[in-house]
Amino acid sequence: MKSGQFSSYREALLDCIQDLMHKGFILGLGGNASVRIEGTDYIAVTPSQREHEELSPDDICVVDFDLNPVVDSGLQPSLETQMHISVYRNRLDVNAVVHTHQIFASVFSLINEPIPALFDEVTSRIGKVVEVVPYGLSGSRQLLDNITATLDNRSYCYILQNHGALCLGTDLTEAKRNAELLEKAAKIYYYALTTGKEVTTLPQDIQDLLDLALRGNQDKEIERKKSTDTSA
């Protein structure tokens, strides 16, 4: 592929990260996002230590799964790019990853509390439970290993202890939407907990039904990718 063939991915990724920033999901230099290039082991990923508002599509990095640059953007990819690559290696249903520092999900990252299945419209999209991934320093092998060990629950959202959130999707639109659904659930769950009353969760049979449907959609994406992506 020539560099011009990545333009749509770089532009879409920039739109995604800037929209998340405008909505307050990403603050300062924190947070990052990536999208997998269809049919390859390449990803477009946001650069390290740059104000997202000041980025242009040409600043978006494109690297392979070994972190080798495919396009020279003149910038270093995010320190947490390996975290994104691990998701793509271990979850073939995922084609986009956003790492945010959104406020209410971050509250649960500090109290080390997973978010259960509260609403059917949220659970059907992100999974039965939003697990807390044990702490690891940003960019460290420990964080990478902790995230990788949690991916097999097939959720689309995770809370990173003392850090933020990791949201996945079959595309950037879905990953961003899942971050928004996570924040909705986290915000309402937080306020519900402050009442001191029992918080009801969805009935177990409904949770299982929604989870089965979600996994079915994931399996369809995996099969689609395997039929078109030689690297899968």
Buried (B, 14 or more C-beta within 10 A) or exposed (E): EEEEEBBEBBBBBBBBBBBBBEBEBBBEEBBBBBBBBEEBBBBBBBBBEBEBEEBEBBBBBBBBBEEEBBBEBEBBBBEBBBBBBBBBEBBBBBBBBBBBBBBBBBBBBEEEBEBBBBBEEBBBBBBBBBBBBBBBEBBBEEBBEBBBEBBEEBBBBBBBBBBBBBBBBBBBEBBBBBBBBBBBBBBBBBEBBEEEEEEEBBEEEBBEBBBEEBEEEBEEBBEBBEEEBEBB
